[in-house]
């Protein structure tokens, strides 16, 4: 225990935790499997006390809705073939391209120049001090130049200069997921629209989730409305009933937005209230679908083929073993399924601390915090560049002073 405390003290958590914008209440980061909340631990505790006492206010309800929304993004990553496969590919790109940056001090032209300058300085201590300062200035200048050349335009993060390929891949994925098909549905629309639906169905298990969902969708950007709009067009009043089972099936394909309409239409052929069990039968024998790409299956099948990504292993093992009777399809398709699980390994990170859950160790959380800080580009190069530029300015002024006022 003392060793764990010592390790914690080596971390300044605030240097690892991403600061969200003022209008962001929560954000799930899939690479690390952590959920960021834009409130302090004390504020989070106070909200929890109000929930326990059934004395919630509007802000508490909004916080819970956002936590539920981001929780479904965790479920999408940990249970679906599409999102888990996407994260495996991203992590593989990160690992394949992470390498030490070029050392400016090893630049052959720079080394040759400094060698000549030192030879000219001879044993003169003042001249050698000037050469030292010149060498430092050239190395700083070269470092800034190399980092800016490697990073993507506008990326001033420290990690962005080390693995620009990872962030380029991330941007390419985001661009591909934003493209809408002939039905007006994008992959992002599938992911975000289903998270909105899941959050409201969790909060209104016995009531009318539809009214709250429609009210929220009216306030969000269009991508969040794509899924519900298409589903309503296809199946009318059964949209809320069929959305999540159809999404659970669509996310078994490489092009889930193209798999969605065939799946929702297949479920619509069942009597009302029977869609979940119909979806379970389809999940057991997924059909080949034109334009939907490869059949990926669930995260369980992807994990068997890929050993690169282990963050979600405990969750995947639980749904593979059907612990508490919940499998990958059920946890995606049925909001009540999560409540039947006796553990859920999602860790919440407030602005000043983290809140363990699901048996995740403190050491693992710290490692995942580092991973999250890299994925969200928390550490900036700007401070080092500002310091370096100040050094260069001071060195330049000193040189100019000697040239203008040699006495």
Buried (B, 14 or more C-beta within 10 A) or exposed (E): EEEEEEEEEEEEBEEBBBEBEEEEBBBBBBBBBBBBBBBEBEBBEEBEEBBEEEEBEEEBEBBBBBBBBBBBBBBBBBBBBBBBBBBBBBBBBBEEBEEEEBEBBEBEEBEEBBEEBBEEBEEEEEBBEBBBBBBBBBBBBBBBEBBBEBBBEEBBBBBBBBBBBBBBBBEEBEEEBEEBBEBBBBBBBBBBBBBBBBBBBBBBEEEEBBEBBBEBBEEEEEBBBBBBBBBBEBBEEBBBBBBBBBBBBBBBBBBBBBBBBBBBEBBBEBEEEEBBEBBBEBBEEBEEBEEBBEBBBBBBBBBEEBEBBEBBEBBBEBBBEEBBEBBBBBBBBBBEBBEEBEEBBBBBBBBBBBBEBBEBEBEBBBEBBEBBBBBBBBBBBEEBBEEBEEBBEEBEEEBEEEEEEEE
